[in-house]
Amino acid sequence: MSDSQPVIAQKAPYPVEVEEGKTYFWCACGKSQRQPFCDGSHKGSDFTPVKFTAESTKKAFLCGCKHSDKSPFCDGTHKGL
């Protein structure tokens, strides 16, 4: 596998509860065992996690395919993979 393409963790978003003001690190490489969040599996690759702070407490749909143009959020790209 090339380090330039992420592993598709799943072809669907991850619905997760996020808390307003809390910072999260979304897995961009697809290798994390703690999907959709980073566990450090990207080390040694070209990937870095995407840091984001939740704007409100709500259910967020985080990208599972790792190909979203709106990462860390799902934009429906998985439907075409």
MARKELO-102188 format. One line per 2 residues: number of its first residue (from 1); their letters; for each residue y, x, z of N, C-alpha, C. Coordinates in pm, 1 decimal. Each point is the difference from the previous one (the first is absolute). Layout:
N
NUM = a = Y X Z Y X Z Y X Z; ... $
% end
This chain:
81
1 = ms = -119.7 83.3 0.0 119.7 -83.3 0.0 124.9 86.9 0.0; 94.2 -39.9 -78.4 127.9 71.0 -7.1 85.5 -35.7 120.7 $
3 = ds = 77.4 95.3 46.5 91.1 -27.1 110.9 125.6 -71.3 -46.7; 11.7 -28.0 -131.4 119.9 -66.3 -49.0 -15.6 -151.8 -7.2 $
5 = qp = -122.2 -50.4 13.0 -23.8 -144.5 -2.3 -56.8 -44.3 135.1; 56.3 -105.6 58.6 -51.9 -46.9 128.7 -134.7 -70.0 -15.2 $
7 = vi = -78.0 1.6 105.5 -124.3 -76.3 6.8 39.1 -146.2 19.4; -64.7 -90.1 -71.0 25.3 -142.7 18.9 -79.5 -42.9 123.2 $
9 = aq = 69.6 -23.7 110.9 -67.2 -38.1 124.3 -59.7 -140.3 -13.4; 74.5 -91.8 -59.4 -50.0 -134.5 -31.6 94.4 -63.7 -100.7 $
11 = ka = -53.2 -90.9 -80.8 81.1 -66.1 -102.2 55.1 -131.5 54.1; 67.9 10.3 112.8 65.6 -113.2 64.9 95.0 57.5 104.3 $
13 = py = 102.7 -75.3 36.5 89.9 50.1 104.4 -65.2 -8.5 138.0; 55.3 75.2 92.9 -40.0 -7.2 140.2 102.5 -84.5 73.6 $
15 = pv = -37.9 -119.4 48.6 94.5 -78.5 79.6 2.0 56.6 142.3; 114.0 48.7 43.6 11.6 58.3 133.5 123.9 -53.1 71.2 $
17 = ev = -10.6 -13.7 130.2 114.8 -40.1 81.5 81.8 124.8 29.7; 126.6 -3.3 -36.1 90.7 111.4 30.5 105.4 -48.8 98.5 $
19 = ee = 49.7 92.5 80.7 93.2 -32.0 106.5 139.1 52.5 -33.4; 100.3 -85.2 12.8 138.5 38.0 -30.2 39.3 128.6 72.0 $
21 = gk = 56.0 93.9 -76.4 48.0 125.9 55.8 -105.9 107.7 15.8; -126.5 -35.0 -17.3 -108.3 98.0 14.0 -19.9 74.2 -132.2 $
23 = ty = -28.3 129.9 8.9 -20.8 83.8 -117.7 -149.1 12.8 -28.9; -34.6 -10.3 -127.2 -138.7 8.4 -46.1 -11.4 105.4 -109.1 $
25 = fw = -120.0 52.0 -16.2 -27.4 96.4 -106.3 -113.3 -55.6 -85.0; 34.9 -45.2 -121.2 -95.8 -59.5 -92.8 -74.3 109.9 -75.5 $
27 = ca = -130.9 -12.1 -8.2 -82.7 96.6 -72.1 26.6 -10.8 -150.0; 39.7 111.0 -62.3 26.8 1.9 -143.8 -116.4 58.4 -79.6 $
29 = cg = -90.5 72.3 66.5 -108.6 68.2 -71.7 -123.8 -87.5 -16.8; -17.0 -99.2 87.1 -115.5 -88.2 -6.3 -121.8 50.8 76.0 $
31 = ks = 9.1 116.0 63.4 -115.9 59.6 67.8 -7.1 -31.1 149.7; 105.1 -54.3 57.9 4.6 -26.0 143.5 -112.6 -93.2 43.3 $
33 = qr = -56.7 27.5 115.7 -99.6 -89.3 59.5 68.6 -109.5 82.1; 132.4 4.7 10.1 78.1 -98.0 76.2 86.7 -84.9 -92.8 $
35 = qp = -49.2 -32.9 -118.6 77.1 -76.1 -98.7 64.9 -121.4 62.8; 121.5 -30.3 -39.1 79.8 63.5 -104.4 88.6 113.7 51.8 $
37 = fc = -27.9 44.6 122.8 84.9 101.8 61.0 -59.7 139.9 -12.3; 85.8 100.1 8.0 -38.0 140.2 -14.2 -79.1 49.5 121.1 $
39 = dg = -104.7 79.2 -26.2 -72.9 68.2 107.4 -2.8 151.3 -22.1; 80.2 47.7 -96.2 6.7 143.5 -27.5 -94.9 47.1 -108.3 $
41 = sh = -76.4 -90.3 -61.8 -98.2 38.1 -103.2 63.8 60.9 -123.9; 129.7 -17.8 -18.4 70.0 53.5 -117.9 20.3 151.3 7.8 $
43 = kg = -19.0 58.9 114.9 28.8 143.8 16.2 -72.8 81.0 -106.2; 74.4 89.3 -65.1 -56.4 82.1 -106.4 10.3 -64.5 -137.3 $
45 = sd = 57.1 -120.6 -7.2 17.7 -67.8 -128.8 148.6 -5.1 -33.9; 31.3 -65.4 -111.9 139.0 -15.3 -43.0 67.6 -120.2 65.5 $
47 = ft = -71.3 -70.9 86.2 51.7 -125.2 57.5 60.9 19.8 137.7; 97.6 -85.0 28.4 56.2 -9.8 134.4 10.5 -148.3 32.7 $
49 = pv = -16.4 -36.0 126.6 9.4 -141.5 35.7 142.3 -51.8 -20.2; 10.9 -130.6 -17.5 130.2 -64.4 -15.5 41.3 -54.7 136.4 $
51 = kf = 110.5 53.0 50.5 53.1 -43.6 129.1 89.1 -121.6 -22.7; -21.9 -104.5 80.6 89.7 -115.6 -6.5 15.4 -61.7 137.8 $
53 = ta = 114.1 -61.4 20.5 28.6 -69.3 125.0 7.9 -149.1 -30.7; -75.4 -78.2 75.7 -3.4 -144.6 -22.3 137.3 -60.9 29.1 $
55 = es = 48.4 -81.1 -91.6 130.1 -64.5 14.1 -8.1 -123.5 89.8; -120.7 -56.6 9.2 -20.3 -115.3 87.3 -146.4 -5.3 40.1 $
57 = tk = -28.8 -75.8 105.6 -138.0 -19.2 43.3 -57.6 -109.4 -88.5; -102.9 36.0 -75.8 -57.7 -95.2 -95.3 -130.9 55.0 -54.4 $
59 = ka = -65.1 -80.5 -81.9 -116.9 47.3 -72.8 50.0 64.3 -128.9; -38.5 124.6 -21.6 38.0 71.2 -121.9 -125.8 22.6 -82.9 $
61 = fl = 15.6 3.2 -130.6 -112.8 23.8 -89.0 15.1 139.5 -58.3; -73.9 94.5 59.5 9.5 139.7 -40.9 -99.0 29.5 -111.2 $
63 = cg = 43.6 80.6 -95.6 -78.9 32.7 -117.3 -133.5 63.9 38.2; -108.4 -50.0 -58.1 -133.3 55.9 22.2 -47.6 85.6 -114.9 $
65 = ck = 56.1 -22.4 -119.8 -46.4 75.2 -118.2 70.8 133.7 -15.0; 110.8 16.9 71.6 79.6 124.0 1.3 74.4 25.8 -130.2 $
67 = hs = 16.6 -102.6 -84.2 68.7 14.1 -128.1 126.5 -86.9 -9.9; 38.4 -68.0 108.2 116.8 -88.1 -1.2 127.8 77.2 -29.7 $
69 = dk = 87.6 -60.9 -79.6 132.7 58.6 -24.6 94.6 -29.8 115.9; -44.2 -83.8 92.9 82.3 -37.6 114.7 -63.4 48.0 130.3 $
71 = sp = -75.6 109.5 -6.1 -69.3 48.5 118.5 97.1 20.4 115.7; -39.3 -36.7 119.8 -138.0 -26.7 41.4 -46.0 -143.5 -21.3 $
73 = fc = 84.4 -83.0 -60.6 -32.8 -142.1 -13.0 -70.8 -29.7 -131.7; -85.1 -101.8 3.3 -74.5 -42.7 -117.9 95.4 -63.0 -101.0 $
75 = dg = -18.6 34.3 -128.5 77.9 -63.5 -106.5 -90.9 -65.4 -104.1; -130.5 -8.1 30.4 -94.8 -65.5 -89.6 -63.6 93.8 -101.3 $
77 = th = 33.0 128.8 3.8 -55.2 97.4 -96.9 -152.5 -0.4 0.6; -61.4 -26.9 115.8 -145.7 4.0 12.5 -69.7 -95.0 -97.7 $
79 = kg = 69.1 -105.4 -41.8 -60.2 -97.4 -90.6 -32.0 58.6 -136.5; 69.5 109.6 -36.5 -21.0 61.3 -131.0 -88.0 125.1 2.7 $
81 = l = -50.9 35.0 116.2 -80.8 123.2 9.9 -146.7 -27.1 -23.8 $
% end
